[in-house]
Amino acid sequence: MVRSFSLAATPRVIFGSGMITRLPESAVHYGNNVLLTTGKSSFIQSEHWDKLLLQFESSKIHWQHFTIGSEPTPSMIDTCVRKFSSQQVDVVVAIGGGSVVDAGKAISAMLCHQGSVKDYLEGVGTRQPSRLKVPFIAVPTTSGTGSEATKNAVISEVGINGFKKSLRHDHYVPDIALIDPLLTLNCPETVTAQSGMDAFTQLLESYVSGNANPFTDAIAVEGLRHVRDGLLTAVKNGSDLLSREKMSLAALFSGMTLANAGLGTVHGFASSIGGFYDIPHGAICAGLMAPVNNMTIGKLRKKDKSHPGLRKYARAGKLFSENKHASDPYYTDLLMDLIVEYSHELNICGLSKFGVKEKDFGKIVSKTGNKNNPVALDSDELTEILKSAF
Ligand SMILES: [Fe+2]
């Protein structure tokens, strides 16, 4: 019997190399006043920026610009909303990495809300966000978070009482996700590696999640195939468009699967560590992917060798194997070896390189949730994971 499930809304997706030229006609559908959100440099220093502005001019689009220099904080969002709330904004367009897309998503919502975005964050504020928002178009320039397909914007405030939490509403799924892999060609090697490992993590975590369904399984498997075929080449040879296209698809699919099946303990750590330290989300996921999955598989094997999560790990491993007639444990071990191999190949740094301190492990563990991990890991196991990722 197939388990009952429901699917979250997806954006209208416009995908393909060169599709950035479709942005003006997509934006003008909502009106002529566009609030553009971008990062501080990469995109606005690229040839695409000048071309886009020329197109805006010929389409009689009035645009205003707000830049995001790091992962979005409440004060960044509030500053932007204060600046533009008295002006006509028909559509918010975010062009950039996951941080920029998350920022644009939050700005589009907060332009229709009173107070600070902090008041509406899950686990932080006390107010519930309404469905109201300004139409929003997401244009990713990295392949990682999948935020172009999700209903939440991650906002963080780093520090001793720091947090990394979501502004979430079903209605905040972008109206349009315009995904042009040409825009990712300028993405630096380190960011490509970290964001690619984030997409890989999201696909694997949502695939083995107890909340997965036949739809998310199909998309996750396809996404994992694109990671297999695209990730290493996209990092080593960033100008290879085909591998960039594969990673753009992998990221999009990871957003669709995580929005429905949820994530696991790697992202539990990403939330807690990301609140205490200013470390890129992709770097945390990349550094923790191997130890978390190793611990999860070890525990599942001890607990119940026929656990459906183990079957899923084996199926995922088989995608990466040329041997099509081996046992499930063989494929599961192969997947774990491969994740470690990827971490080495992609020069993924240990957490200590980012300033994580051993004395903070207790604090991190106390704030780490297992989300939809196939098995809950306890405090000792979470501490063990931090030691090996250190
Ligand atoms: Fe992620």
Boltz pocket constraint, residues with backbone or C-beta under 6 A from the ligand:
constraints:
  - pocket:
      binder: B
      contacts: [[A, 144], [A, 145], [A, 198], [A, 199], [A, 202], [A, 267], [A, 281], [A, 285]]
      max_distance: 6.0
